[in-house]
Amino acid sequence: MWNTQEVWTSALPQLTRRLKAANENPDAFNRRVRRLIPLEARTGRVVRKWTWPKRARAPLSGNGLARLESACVQGARAESLASLTSDKYLQIVGRAYDAAFSDMRNLGAREKHSLKADSRHGGLLDLPDQDDRAFRDWYESGVWSGSHPWEIVYGLPLGVMLSPVPEPDGSWRFHLSVDAAGLFRHAVKMAIALGDASTPFLFDGKDSVVSTFRGEDLVPEAVDRVEWDPVVEIHPICPVQRDRVNRVLRTGSPYGKPSPSP
């Protein structure tokens, strides 16, 4: 890094020689790269269950999966809410908290929210408790954009979200989602509780969460049983690309005109 001129003086002849060889026989060159490239220079993924300890049970049992599926069906079939206030939203969120965090069941809904949610509520907690018009006006104003009023469990990059979504007729449903893998179990418990209470909701990304719990998804950073990503191959450029390169070399610009002086 300290002698760049010296490094490039040494490297360019080697690069030129290898590029010429690659251009003369791309297939042979690519086979050589695939054969010689070290594993640490490659990327790939492995089925999650192969990374678990031997005889480890899947985190989501068959019964748990059945309860989750049933809850999501109930949530999809439940009637939308005709109106929604900040207090009603927090009560629904409180029910989800109770399912995921048993030690919070004796607390009030706002106290639960203050302990677990992202503090950037965007004005949600300042709304009148029982005023559905105030809630709708605030929601539709978008003043909360950029805040995280629906992140009911804080996480990185995002935790558990329970977002109200207005229907065309003005009624309300909810979208439950989770981003941080460490909160997947909490989100599943919340989904089951919401379904049991006939809350109208959709669990976004449910199949991905289930796949993770059953060990069927693909994860990085493992060598045995890896499904390797293809090694990038080199191929000669086409005539159009060659003309473009020649134009740049001749004029200094991809547009065919000399580049302006700095």
N, C-alpha and C positions, 0 to 999 in steps of 0.2 A: 504493500500500500504506500510505501515511502518512495519507491522508485518505479513509478508507473511507466515512464518512458522505456526503461530497461525491461520491465515485465512485458510490455506490448511488443517490443522489438524481438523478444524471444518467442512470444506466444503466436504472433501473427503468421509466421511461416508454418507453424504446426497446424494452426486452424485452417489455413489455406490448403495445405496438403490433405487434411482430413475431409474438408468440404469437397475437394475435387474427387477424392475416392468415393465419397457418398453420392456425388452426382453421377459418377460413371456406373455405379451399381447400388442403387438405393436399397434394394431388398437385402443384399448381403450386409450392407452397413447397419440396417435396422436389426437384423438377426444378431449381429455382433454386439450391438448396444444392449439388446434384451439379455444376452448371455452374460455380459460382463458387468452390467450396472449393479452396484451393491444394494442390498435391501434397504439400507438407511437412506438411500436416495430415491426410494420408491414410496408410493402411497397405496393404501388399500384398506379394506374393512373386513371385520369378522362378525359372524352371527353372535349376538350378545351371550347366549347361553353357554358358549364354549369358553367364556371368560369366567364363569361362575365356579366356585369350589365343587369338587365332586360330590354327588348326591344332594346338592343344594336344591331346595324346593323353589318353585317359581313364586315370586312375591304376591301374585294374584292367583288365588285358588280357583278351581272350577266354580265353586259356589259364589265366590266374590265376583267372578266374571258374569255369572248369570244374574246376580243382583244389579250389577252395573248396567247390563243390557236392558233389563226390565225397567230400571229407573229412567234410562234415556228414552225408552219407548213411552213411558208415562209422561215424561217431560214434553215430548213432541206432541202428544195427544191432548195435553192439558189446555184449557181455554186461556186465551190471553187475558191480562189484567185490564179492566176498563180504565183504570186510572192508577197513577203511581205518585207517591209523595216521598220525600226524603226519609220520613219515619218508616214507611212501608218498605222501602228499599233496605234500610238498615235492619229491619226485623227479619227480612229474608236472608240477608247476609249473616245475621246472628244465628239463624238456624244452621247455616252452612258451617259457621265457626264451631257450634256445639258438636257437630259430627266429627270434625277434624281435630279439635282441641278440647278434650274432656275437662281439663282443668279450668276452662273459662266459662263453664255453663252457669255459674252463679253470678256472672257479671252482666251488666246492662249492655244493650246492643252497641251504644256509642263507645262504651269503655272497651269492649272487645275490638271494635274497629280501630280505636286509637292505639291499641297494643300490637295489632297485626298488619294493618293496612299501610299503604304508602301515604305519608303525611301530606303529599301534594294533592289535596282533594279538590282544588279548583273552585271552591265555594259551595260544595255539596253540603258540608256540615253547617253552613251559615243560613241555609234555606229554612223557611217556616216548616215546622214538622208535618202539618196536616194539609198543606196547600198544594193540591195537584196542579193547579194552574201555574204557580210559581216554579214548581219543578219542571214542567214542560217548557216554560219560557226560558228558564236557565239552560236546560238541555239544548233547546233549539238555537239559542244564542251563540253557542260554541265558545263562550268565554272560558270554558274549562279546557279547551284544546291546548295541548302541551303539558297539562297536568295529568295526574293518574288517579282520578276519583274512583275508577272501577278496579284498581289493583288491590283486592281485599287482603291478599297476603303478599307482602313485599318480597321480591326476589330479584336475582340478577341473571340475565338481562331483564327479565320480567318474571313475576311470580304467578299467583293465581288471580285471574280476572273474572269478574261477574258483571257483565256489561248489559244494561237495559237497552233494548232495541225497539223503537216504535214500529208498529205495523201500519199499513196504508190506511186502515180504518181508525187510527189513533190509539189503539190499544197497545199493550206492552208485553214483550217477551224478553228472555234473557239469553245471553251467550256466555257459557262457562268455558274458560280456556286456561291452560297452564303451560309455561315455557320452561321453567327451571326443573330439571329432572328430579331434584331432591324433594320437590313438592308434588310429584305425581300421585303419591299415596293419599295425600291430603285432598287433592282434587277429586279423586275417585270417591272418597268418603263423602265429600260435599255433594257430588252428583247423585249418589244414592239417597242422601237426605232430601235433596231438592225433589227428586222423583217421588219419594214416599209422601211428600207433602203436596204433590200435584202442582208444583211450581212449573210454569211454562218455560222450558229452557232447552237449549241445544248445547251439547258438549262438543265444542270445536276440537278437532284433533284427537277424538276418543280412540280411533283405531291405532294411532301412533302410540298413545299411552299404553293401550292393551298390548301392542306388539313389544314394547319395552319390558313390561312386566312378565310377559311370557318368554322373553329372551329371544324373540324372533327377528328383532331389528338388527341392523349392522352398526358396529361401533369401530372406531379407529384404534391404533396403538396396540396391536397384537400381531404376532408372527405366525403361530400355528393356525392352520385352517383359514388363512387370509384369502379374501377374494381381491386379488390385486387389480388396481386400476391399470388400464393399458399404458404401456410405455409409449411416449410421444415419438412418432416416426418422422423421418425426414423424407421429403419428396421434392423432385425438381419443380421449379416454378413453371407456370404455363406461359405461352407466348405473350398474352396480355400483360401478365405480371412482369415478364422480362422487358417488355417495351417501357413499362412504367419505371423500372429501375434504371434503364438506360437513359430515360428522359431526365431523371433526377441527377444522375451522374453528369449528364451533359449540360444541364441548365441550373442545377442546384435547387430546382423546384418541381414538385409533382404536377404542376399545372403547365409546364413547358416554357415558363418565362423566367428570366434570371431573377434570383432573389434580391430584394432591395438591400443596399449596403447598410450595415449596422450604424 
